[in-house]
Amino acid sequence: MKFVYDFHEGNKDLKDLLGGKGANLAEMTNLGLPVPPGFTITTEACQRFLLDGTHVDGLDGEIDEHLATLERDMGRRLGDPADPLLVSVRSGAKFSMPGMMETVLNVGLNDASVDGLSRQAGGNDRFAWDSYRRLIQMFGKTVCEVPGHEFEDALHEAKVAKGVTDDVQLDADDLRTLVTAYKKVFLKHTGHDFPQDPREQLDLAIAAVFRSWNADRAVLYRRQERIPTDLGTAVNVVAMVFGNLGADSGTGVAFTRDPATGEQGVYGDYLSDAQGEDVVAGIRNTLSLADLERLDKKSYDELMQIMATLEGHYRDLCDIEFTIERGKLWMLQTRVGKRTAAAAFTIASQLVDEGVIDLDEALVRVSGAQLAQLMFPRFDLSDEPDSITRGVGASPGAAFGEVVFTAARAVEVAAEGKAVILVRRETNPDDLPGMIAAQGILTSRGGKTSHAAVVARGMGKTCVCGADAIEVSSSSFTVGSAVVNEGDVISIDGTTGRVYLGEVPVRPSEVVQYFEGDLDPAQANDPLVAAVHRILTHADEKRRLHVRTNADTGADAARARRFGAQGIGLCRTEHMFLGDRRELVERLILARTDAERDDALAALLPLQRADFLDIFREMNGLPVTVRLIDPPLHEFLPSLEELAVKVAVQHEHGQRVEHDEQLLAAVRRMHEQNPMLGLRGVRLGLVIPGLFAMQVRAIAEAAVALAAEGGKPRPEIMVPLVGAVQELETVRAEASKIIDTIVGSSGVDILIGTMIEVPRAALTAGQIAEAAEFFSFGTNDLTQMAWGFSRDDVEGAFFWRYLELGIFGISPFESIDADGVGRLVRIAAEEGRAARPGLKLGVCGEHGGDPDSVHFFHEVGLDYVSCSPFRVPIARLEAGRAAVESEGSDHR
C-alpha cells in the first residue's frame, strides 16, 4: 500500500485519500499555480497509526524517499546548518475542520541552523530567531502539550521589557532571548530539551497531527457536523515559504465572494511581515486586500488572476490562503469555502446566472438545514450577552417576553399586548392556549419530541426544552443563585438552547415574510429572497415526494398551504377536546349509562363537525388525513395528584363535592403505569362504544357539507396504534356503514387507512394492507417502541452521554434510524404494496421534516412526507434535492 504522494501525483478528486488540503494542493500544482513543493501522507496511514498507536510499517521509508525528492527540488537539505530546508506539517481531513486539528511551522530549525537561515535570508537575524521561537512555541503546544499560555506569558514579558506592544517591534536580540525563555518553558513541562534532530522533529510533528484527529475539539466538531469518525486525517509536509521576512513579505486569507452574504467581489485579510497563524490569531489588526494592492501591486494582480482561475475551475466560492515572500506569491491552500446559509442560496443562484452551474446543481448545493436557519428570527448578539443556562434547542427561533408559569396567565398577559414566555416543568395538551399566546416556551424537562417541542414546531414557536438546571415553582424559577420571577423578561434561543436574562433584540426573517405572502419575489430587491424562491421553485419541479403538513386547525392549515403544503398528513383530533369542551369529555368519561354516554357524544358531534369543515375548506381540493383520537382519555382530566389533594382538602373542611369525587374515582380507575402502552388509539375506540363512530360521522358530515357548497373535500380517516389487522377490520366495518349512510350520492370519497407506529404492524403489514387503503408511518412512536425509549424522558436523561460517546451521531427521534426503525419502514412499505399494489404510503412523524430523513423516505418509495407548517418549505427543498441526487446516482 502506498502511503505518501507528491503533490504532482494527486488531484482534487482524491479527498478520501489525500484529505481536502492535500487534494487541493495537488490540484493547484497540476494547474501550474505557484505552490511550494511537498508531499501528502494519506488518511490510510493515519487510520493505521491510530489503530496501532505508535508505528506504521513502511511509512518511514516512503517519507525518506519523498523528503529526498523535496530536498532536490528545493536545493536544500533538512538539517543542513549552512542552508537549511524547513517544512510545515499540516493536517487536512476529507471534510474541512478549520482549526480543529494541528499544524506545526518551521520544522527542521535548530540551534545549529538558525544562523544558516539568517544567511539564507540575506543576514536577517531577526527573521531567523522569530522563526525559531515560533517553532518551539507551536511544537511545544502541539506535540508535547506544553501549556500555550506560558509561551504567551514569556512573549508578553519580552514586549513589556522592551516597552513595545507588537511582536514586530522586537529585534533579533530580543527574540534570541525569547528563544532561551521558551526552551526553559519546554524543559520544565517535558523534562527534556527541545529536540535538535530535524528528522525527529518531523516524525513527532506527523504523529501529533495524526493524534489530533481524536482531540476533544475535533471529536466535538465532527459530531456537530456529522462527519464520520473513522476517516482520519492526511498530513501535508510542505516546503516553508516565509511571510515574516520584512515589509515586502506577508500572509493572507482571501475569498472569491463574500462568505457572509454571497455578494460578488474579493474579500480577505492581509498581514505584512507575518506567518499564517498570525492572521487568524488576531495578534495584529489586518489590512484589506485593497491595501495589498497599494503595497504590492504585482502580487495583488497575480492573486486576482489566480482567484479567478480557481473559482472558474472549482465552479464555486473559493477560500484561499497565500504567502508573499519578498515579492513572490505562493499559494498555500484552497478549498470550496464555508459560507452562511444566506450566502449559500445567493451564490448558488448567481452561479446559475453566470452559466457556471445549472439549477439542478444549485439545488444540491443548498440544504434544508440552511433554509431553516433563514426562516427563523435570530438574536442580535453583537453585545455578547451571557446566557444563564442552556437546554435543548427544540424549535428554532429567537423570542423574548415576560415570564409566566401557567397557560391561563399567558393568555391574560398576551391579551394586554405583552410578549410572554411560558415556563413550565413540562407541557401537556391543556397548555395549548398558553402556548398559542406565548412568544416562546421554556421547559425544564423533555426533549425534541416532547409535547412542548412538537407543538411549538407545529406553530412556529420558539422552544427550549430540557433546561434541567432551572428549578420551576409556581411563581419563579431559579438557576443557581439567580431567581427569575413572574413578570421578569427573559430571551430564549431555540437554535442554541440558550436562555438570557432581559430582552435581547431580534431580527425578523424576510424569507418567512415571503412565504407568508408579504413579499413578492419578483418585486423584492433582496437577492436572498429571490434566490430562495428560484431554487425552491425548481425543487418543486423536480421532487417526486409530495409534502403535506401536520395541522389541527383551519388557521394552521391556511398557513401551511401558504408555505406550499399539498394537503394535511396528520390532523390530530385530541386538540379539539380541550378548552370549553373539556366539560363534555368529563361527561363522557363519567357516564354511567349508555344514554349518558350517547348524550355526551351527541354534544361533541357538532363541534367536531365544525372543526373538520373549517379544515376541509382551507384544504379544499387537497387530501386531509384525520387521525381518530389517540391519547388515553385521562390526559384530558386533572392529574391524580392535584385531584386527590383537592378532594382531601374538601373533606378536611367537611365538604363533599360529588363531581370531584366522581372525577377522582374515574382518574384512579383509568390510571396506568405506562399510558403510552395502554388504553389509547384503536384500543380506546374499541373499548368506548360510539367514540370513533362520532368522529367518523363528524368527518363524513363535514365533507358532505363542503361538497354541497361546491367544494372538493378529500378526507382520509386514519386509525391509530393498530397492531393487528383484526383491530382495523373491526373499526373499518363500523366506519364504512356510517360513511355509506351519510355520503350517499354526494360524490365524496373517504379513504380508510392506518398509522404504522407499532413494530408488529410493520412486520405484519402485508396482512394489514388487506384492510387499509393507505399507511402513514408514525415514526415518533415507532422509534420509541423499536428502541424501548420513552421519548419524553430519555433525551434529557442520557442522550447527551450517548452523543458524547458516539453511540448516537444524532438523536433517533430527530433523524430516522435508517438501520433499525428505517428497516421496519422498508419492510412495511414493500410487504404492504405487495399485498395491495398502489397502496398510498406517507409519514407523519417528526422525521417528515428532517432533511436526512426526507432523503431516506424518497429512497424507500413513500408517496409523501408530512411535517409541521414551518418545516414544509424545508421538506419541499429536500425532496427536490433527493430526486436530483437520485437521478445523478442512476446516471452513474
N, C-alpha and C positions, 0 to 999 in steps of 0.2 A: 504494500500500500504506500502511495506517495503522500508525504505529509507536508512538503514545502513546495511553493510555487513562486517563481519570479513573476514580477508584475506583467511582463510581456506574455506570460503563459495563460493568463486568466481573462475574464470578461465579466460584464455586469450581470450575466445570467447565472453565474456560479455562486450566488449568495449563500446557498445552503452549505457550500464547502469552504468558501473564502470569506464569508461574512460580508456585510454590506460595504464596509470600508475597503476591504481588500479587493472585492469585485469591482468597485468603482475606481479605485486607484489603477487597477489593471485596465479598465475601460478607457480612462483618460490617457494612460500610457499608449494604448493602441490607437487613440485618436491623434497622437502626436503632440499632446499638450505637455507643457513643462512640468513633469512630475519627478521628484528626486527618485533615484533608483532604490529598489528594495525588494523584499520578498514577504510572502504571507505564509504563516503556519496555520494549517487548516483547523476547522472545527472538529474534525475527526480526531486530531491529535489531542485537542482539549478534552474530548469525551474519554479518550484512553487515559489521559493524565488523571482526570477526576476519578476514574474507576480504580486506578492503581494507587494514586495519591502521591507518587514521587517520580515516576520514570516512564518514558515511552520508548520502547525498543526501536532503534533505528533513527530516532529523531535527531540525536546529536550529530550523527554523520551527515544527514541532509542539511542541517544548519551549517556545518563546516563547509560543505560544498557551495551552498548559496552565498555564504558570507565571503568566501574567496572570490566568487563572481562579482559581488558588490564591491569588494576592495579593488579588483581590477578596473571596474567601471569608474570608480572614483579616483583611482590613482593614489589611494591612501590605505593604510592598514590600521585595523582596530588595535589600539595599544601602542602604536608607534610613538615614542616620546617626541620625535622630531616633527612629525607631520601626521597627527592622529586622525583616524576616521571616527566620528561619533555617530550614533544612531538613536532614533526614537523607537520606543517599544509601545505600541498602541493596541488596545482592544478593538474588536469590531465584530459584533454578532450579526446574524442574518437580519434581524429587525433592529432598527435604531433604538438604542437605550442611552441617550445622551447623559453623560456624567455619572452613569451607574457603575461603570467598571473603570479599570485603571489605565494610566498612561505614565510612562517614565521617559523624560527627555535627557539628552546629553550623555547617554550611556557610553562608556568607554573612556571617560575622562578620569585622570588620577593625578597624584602629586607629581609624577614624572612628566606627564604630557600636557599639563596646564600651560607651561611655558611654550611648548611646541604649538599649542592652539593660539597663543598670543602672537607668535611669529607668523603663523598661518594667516592671521588677521591683520598683518602689517604692523606688528608691535602693539596691538591693542590689548594691554594688560587688563584693563577694566572689563572688557568683554569676556576674556578667558576666565577670570575669577568670578564674574557674575554667572557664567555657565556652570562653573564648578559648584557654587553654592546652591544653584537650582537643582543639580543632580543629587547632591546629598539630601536636600530637603524632600524632593519627590521620592527618591529611593527609600529614604528613611520611613516616610509615611506609608508608602505603597507596599514595599517589600517587607519591611521589618516592623511595621505597626508602631513606629515611634509617634507619640502624640504630636500632631501638627502644630498645636498652639505653642509648643516650646520653641520650634523654629521661628514662628511668627513673633514670639516674645523677644528672641535674640535679635531679629531684624529690627524690631521697634526700638530696642535699646541702642542699636547701632545708629539709627536715624536721630534719636534723641541726643546721643553723644556728639553727633556731627552738627546738630542744630538744623536738620532739614526735615522735610515732610514726604518727599518722594524717593523711591528706590533709585531712580536715575541720578539723583544728586550725590549718591555715594561713589567715591572714586575707587581706584584699584586697591589702594592700601586699606581702605575701609572694608572692602569686600574680602580681601585676603584675611583680615582679622575675623570677619564674619565666618569664613570657612572654618577657621580654627574653633570658633564657638560652636558651629554646627557639628563638627566632629566630636566635641565633648558631649553634646546632647545625644548624639548617636551612640557613643560608647556607654553613656550612663544607662540607656534603656536596652541596649542589646548585649552588653557585656563584652563586645569585641570592637575592634577598629573598623572604620569604613573600608570595605573591600577595595583593594588596589588592582586586582586582576580584572581587566576589562571583560574577558570571557565569562568570568564568574558573575560579574555584574549583569551581563546579558542573560545568562541562564536563569539567574534568580529573578530578574525582571519578567521574563517569559512565564516562569512558574507563577509569579504573583498575579499576572493578568489572567492566567488560567483559573486560579483560585478565586479571583474576583467575580467569576460567574455566579458563585454561590454566596457572595456577600449579602448581608441582610438587605441593603438598599436595592441590590439587583433583583433579589427574590421578590421583594415587595413590588417593585416596578413591573416585573413580569406578571405577577398576579393581577395587578391593576389593569395591565394592557392585554391580558390573556395570551401571553407569549409562552409557548411550551417550555417546560423546564429542562428538557433533555437535549436541546440544540447545541449548547456550548458556544464559546466564542473563538473566533480566529484571533491570531496575533500578527500584527504588521510590524516588521522591522524595516525602518526607512532611514536612509542617509540623512543626517541632520543638515538643514539649511537654517540660517540664523537671521532672525529679525532684530536681534539685540546688538547689532554691530555699529549702531550710531544713528544719526539723524536720517541717513539715506536708506535705512532699513526699517522694517516693521512687520506687523502681522495684522490680519483682519478676518472678519466673517462677513459674507455678503449673501443676499437673497435676490433672485431674479424678479420677484414680485413681493409685495408686502404680505408677509405670512399672517398678519393680523386681520387685514381687510380684503386681500386679494387684489388691491389696486396695482395696476401695471407701473413698472418703474424699477429702479435699482435701489436696494436698501441694504445698509450694512454699517459696520463699525471698523475703524482702523486705529491702531496704536503704534506710533513710531518708537523705535529702539525698544522693542519688547518681544517676548516669546509668546506662543499661542495661549498659554493658560492665563496670561495677564489680561487678555480681553474679556474672558468670561469671569475672571475673579473680581473684576471691578476695582482693582487697586488704583487705577487712574482713570480719569474721565477720557473716554474715547473721542475720536474725531469721526466725522461723517465721510462717506466716500467722495463727497464734493470737496472736502478738504484734501483728500488724497489727490484729486485731480490738480489741485493747486500746488501741492508739494512735489508730485512726481507724475507729470502728465503722460510720460511714456508708459509707465507701469499701469496707470489708470486706463489708458486707451487699450492696452493689451488685455487687461482684466475684463473690460466691457465686451471685447470681441470674444473672449473665452466664455464668458457668461452666456452670451447669445448662442454660441456653439453648443454649450451644454444643455440649455433649455430646449433648443431645437432637437438635440439628439435624444434627450430623455422625455421630451414632449410634456414637460411639467415644470412646476416651480422647483428650482434647484437651490439648495443650501450649500455654500462653498466656503472652505477655509483656505487661506493663502498666506504666503510669507514673501516679503521682498527683502532680498539680501543684496545690499549695496547696488540697488537699482535693477536687480534681476528678479523677475516674478517667478514664483514657484507655486504650484497647486498641490495642496496637502490633502484635500478631501472634497468630495462632492456627494450629494445624496438628494433624492427627492425629498424636499423639505417638509417638516411638520408644519401644520397650519391650524388656525382656528376653524370652527365649524362654518363661520360666515365666509372665511376665505376659501374654504373647500368648494362651496357652491359657486361662489363668484368666479373663481379661477376655472373651474370645470366649464362654466358657460362661456367664459372668454375664449378658452381654447377651442371650443366649437366654432365660435365666430371667426377665429383665426384660421380655421381649416386644419388645425393640428390633430384634433380627435373628432370622432362622431358622437352623436347623442348616446349611443349605447355605452361607449367608453366613459362619457361624462357621468352617466348614471352609476356605473360601477365604482367611480372614484369618490362618490359621496356615500353617506351611510345614514341609516335611521337614527343611530345614536347622535350623529351630528345634527340632524333635523330636530331631534328632541331638545338639544341644547338651545336651538334657535327659537323654540316655541314658548319657552317659559321666561317670565321676567327674572332678571338677575339683580343681585345686590351690587351696589357700587361700593366696593371695599377699598377705595383709594385712601381712606383714613385709617385702614388696618385695625378695625375694632377687634377686641379679644372676645372669643366665644367663652361662654360659661360652662357648656357641656356639649356632648356630641352623641347623637343616636344614629339610627338607620335612616338614610335619605330614602323615603318610601315613595314620595310623589314629588317630582321636581318642581322648582319654582322658588320664589322669594316672597315672603309675606311678613307683615308686622301688624301688631294690634294690641289692644288691651287684653290682659289675661282674664279669662273666665273659666269656671270649673264645672258648669252644668249647661246642658243644651238649652234649657229654658232661659238661663241668663244670657247665653249667646244671642238668642233671638231678641231679647229685650234690648241689649246694648246695641246690636246691629240696627234695630228699629230706630234708635236715636241718631243713626247716621255715623256711628263709630265703627272702626275696624276692630275685629276681635280675633284672638287666638284661643281656640278651645283646648284646654289642657285637661287630660284625663289619664287615669292609670291605663285604661283601655276603653275602646268604644263598643257600643252594641247598636242594634237596629233602632232602638228608641232614641239614640242620639242624633238621628238623621237631621231633624230640623235645625239643631245647633250646628251641625257640620255644614249644612247649606248656608247658614247665616255667617259662619266664620270665614275669615280670610285664609286660615290655616289651622292644622290640627297637630298637637304635640301629645304623644303618649309615652308613658314610662315602660310600657310593655308592648309585646308584639313585634312583628317583622314586616317584610314587604308584601306578604299576602294576608296580613291580619285584616280585620274588618275595617279599621281606620284607613289602612293603606289602599285596599281595593276600592272602597267607596270614594276616597279622596281622589284617586286617579281617574275614576269614572267622571267625577265632577270637575276635574282640572284644578283641584285644590292642592295647595302645598301641604305636605305632611312629613313629619319626622316621628318615627316610631322607635320604641325600644331604647329610649334615653334613660337607662336604668340608674343613672347617677342621681336622678331627681326623685325626691320624696313628695308625693302629691297628697295634700289634705283637702278639706272642704273649701278652704278659702285662701290657700297659699301653696307654694311648693318650694322646696329647699334644694340647693346644690352646694354641698359642703357647708360653708358658713354663710353663703348668700341666701337671702329669703326674698322670694318674689310673691307679692300679694295680689289679690284680685284687683284689677284696675291698673296695675303696673304694665308698662309696654315692653314687649319683647319682639325680637325678629327671629324667624326660623328659615333655614335654607334647606329646601327639600332635595337638593342635589348632593350636598356635602354632609347633611345631617347636623350641621352646627346650629347652636342656639346662642343668640346675642341679647344682652340687656339693651333696652332702648330701641329707638327706631333707626334702622339702617335704610338709607334711601334705595329705591329700586328703579330700574329702567324697564319700560314696557317693551313687549316684543311686537315688532311690526309684522312678523310672519304670522302671528295669530290674528292680528288685525286683518291681514289679507284673507286668511281662511274664514274669518267671520264676515267677510264681505265689506269691510270698512276701507279696504284699499283695492284699487283696480290695478292689476299688474301691468296692464297696457299703458296706464297713465302715470303709474308711480315712477318717481325719479330714482328710487332706491334700487341699485343694481342687484342687491341681495334678494329682494322680494321677486324681482323679475327672474333671477336665476332659479330660485326655488320653484316658481310657477312653471318655468320651462322644463326643468328636469323632472318634476313630479308629473307633469302632463305626459311626458314621454314614458315614465314608469307605468302610468295608467294604460298607455297604448301597448306596452309590452307584456304586462303581467297576465298570467293565467288565473291565479287565485283571485277570487272576489274578496272584498273586505267589508265586513259588517261591523256593527257596534253592539256593545252591551249597554242597554238603556232601559230605564224603568218608568220614565215619564215622557209626556209629549215634548216638554222643553228639552230634555236630553236628546230625544230623537231628532228634533229640529236642528239642534246644534251639530249632532253627528252627521246629519245629511249635508249641512253646510261644509263640513270637513271632508265630505266625499264618501260617506258610508253608503253602501249598496244594500242596506237592509239592517235588520236587527237580528243578531245571532243569539242573544240572550236577553230576554225580558224577565227580570226576577219579580215574581208576584208577591213575595213576602213583604216588600216595602210598601205595598198597598194596604197592609193591615195595621199600620201604625197611626199615631195621632188620634184624631177623634174616633177612628174605627176600632181602637183598642177595646172599647167597651163591648163592641159586638163580638170580638174574638173571645173576650171573657165569658160572654153569654153562651157562646158555642161550647167552650170548654166546661162550663158549669152546668150545661143542660143535663137534666135528669131523665127526660123523656124524649122520645123521637119527635114529638110535637115541638118541644122547646128548641131542640137542635135544628129542626126544619125552619122554625121562625128566625133563628139567628142567621142561618144560611140565606134565607129569603131576604133579610135586611142587607146582607152583604152583596147580593147579586147585582142590584142596580148600580152600586158603587163600583164594583169590578167592571161591569159593562161599560160605564162611562170612562173609566181609566183606559180600557182597551180601545174604545172608539177614538179617544184622543190620540193614542199612539198610532193606530192604524191610519188615521187621517194624515198625520205628519209623515208617515212612511208609505203613503198612497202609491200603489203600483210596485212596491218592493216587499220582499218577504220579511215577516216578523215571527221569530221563534219565541213562543211564550213558554217558559218553564213553569209547570204547576208547582204549588207551594213545596218548598224543600226543607227548611229547618224545622226542628222539633217545635211543637206548639208552645211549650213552656218558655221559649225565648221571648214570647210576646207578653209574658206575665212578669210581675215583680220578682226579684230574686228571693230565694228561700230564706236567706239570712235577714234581709230587710223586712219581709213579711212576718217572719217569726218574731222579730223584735217588736214590730208594730202591734201584733196581737197580744204579746206578753204585756206590753205597756197598758193596753186597753184593760186587760184582766186585773192588773195592779190597781187600776182606778175604778174597778168594779163595773167596767163596761163590757158589753158583748156586742160586736158588730158582725151580724150573721154573714154578710157578704165577704168580709175579710177572712172570717174563719173558713168559709167555703173555698175561698181562693187558696188559703194556706193548705187546706186538705188536698186541693187539686194539684198544687205545686209539689207537695210531698209525694202524691201518688204518681206524678209524671216525672219526678226527679230521676236522672240516670247518671251513673258513674262516668260514662263516656257517651254523651248525647250525639257526637258526630258519627258514632257507630250504632246508634239506637233507633228510636221510633221517629224516622224522618223520611222525606222523599216518598217514593212509591209505597213504602210501608205505612206511612201516615194516611195516604189516600185509600188504602185497602182496609185500614182499621177504623177510620172515622167515616161512617156512611154519609154520602152526599157531598163531602168536601170537594173532591175532584170534579164531581158532576156539576156542582155550582160553578166552578171555574170554567169548565168546558162550555157550559151553557152561556156564560157571560162572553166568552171569546166568540162563539158562533153567532150570538145575537148582535154583538158589536160589528162583526164582519158583514152580516146581512144588512144592518142599518147603513153602513158605509156604501155598500153596493146599491142600496136604494137611493142614495144621494148621487149616484153616478160614479162613485169611486171604484177602485180596483184593489180590494183587500187581498192579501196573500198570507193568511195566518198559518202557522205551523205549531202544533202542540207537542211539547217535549215533556216526557215523563222522566223524572229524575231518580237516580240511585238504583236503577234496575240491575239486578244481578242474575236473574233467571228469566228466560223467555216467558214462563208461565205468569210472572208478575205483569209483564207488559201485555200479554194476551188478555188478562182479566180486565185491566184498565181500558184497553183498546175496545173491547166488546161493549162496555158501558158507554164509552165516549162516542163510538160510532153510531149507536142508537140515538143519542141526543143530537148529534150533528145532523144525521139524516132527517130527523123530525123538524129541526129549525131551518136548515139550509133550503130544503125543498128544491124549487126551480129557480132559485136566485142566481145560480151560476157560480156561487162561491165554492172554492175547492180548499179543503183544510187537510193538511198532511198531519200524520201522527208518527212521531219518532221517539227516540230516547237519548238520554245522556249517557255516554260511556265513561263512567268515573269509578267503577268498582273493577278491580283486576279480573274477577271472574267473568264480568260482562265482556271484557276484551278477549278473554280466552274462549268464550262461547259465542263470539259474535256471529258466526255462521248460523246458529240457531236463532239468535235474537233478530237477525236481519229478516227472517221469515215474517216477523210481526211488525217490523219498523220500516218506515219509508225514508228515514234519514237517521244518521248518527251525528251527535255533536259531542266531541270529546271534552269532558270537564277535567282538564289536566291539573287543576288545583287539588281536587280530591284524589284523582288518580295518582298523583305524585305522593300525596300524604299516605295513601293506603299501600302503595307499592314499596315505599321506604319505611313505613311504620313510624312516620314523624307526625307530631301534632304541629300543624303549620303555624298556629298562634303562639306556640311556646318555644320551639326549637331554635328559631333564628337568634333570639336574644340569649338563649341558654348556652348553646355550644357551637353554633355555626361559625362564630368568629374563630374558634380554635380549629375547626375543620378547614377553614380557609387558610389559616396561618400555617397549618401542617401540610397543605397542598392536597388534602383528601378531596376537597372540592376546589375547582377553579372558580366556580361561581355557584351560588345557591341554586339547587334544582327547582326551587319554586320560582326563581327569576328567569332561568333559561332551561329549556327542556332537557332532561337527562336522556339523551338520544339512545344510549346503550341499554338502559333499563326501561324507563317509562316509555321512551320512544319505540322500543321494540313492541310493547303492548299495543301502542297506536298502530304500528305497522301490521301486526297480526290481525287486529280487528278490522283494519281497512281492507286487507287482502281477503280475509275469510268472509267479511260482510258482503263485499262486492261479488265474490264467487257465488254466494247464495242468492244475492239479489243484484244482478247487473244494473248499473245505473244508480245504485244507492247513493244518495247525496251525503257527503261527508264534510264536516266542519269541525272547528274547535272554538270553544268559548271561554276557556280558562285564561288566566292572566298571560299565559305564553302566547296568546294570539297577537299580542302587541309587542313581543320581544323580537328584535331583529334576527338573532341567530335562529330562534325557534321558527320564525316565518320561513326561512330557507329550508328547514327540515320538513315542514308541512308541505311546502311546494314539492320537495323531492318524494315524499310519501304518496302524493297524489290527491290530497284533500281538495275540495272544491272552494272552500272559503275559510278565512280566519275571522274571528270576531274579537273586538277589544274595546276598551273604554273610548269615549268620543275623542279625547285629546290625543290618543295614540293612533287614530285612524290614518292620518297622513303618513305616520311612520311605517305602518303596516303596508300602505299603498306603495311607498318607496321601496321597501324591502322586497315586496312581492315582485316588483318590476326588476330589481337587481337579481333576484333569484332566477327569473326567467332568462335574463340576458346571460348570466353566468352558466346556466344550464345549456343554452344554445352554444356557448363557447366550448363547453366540455363535449357536447355532441359532435361538434365540428372537429375537435381534436381526436 
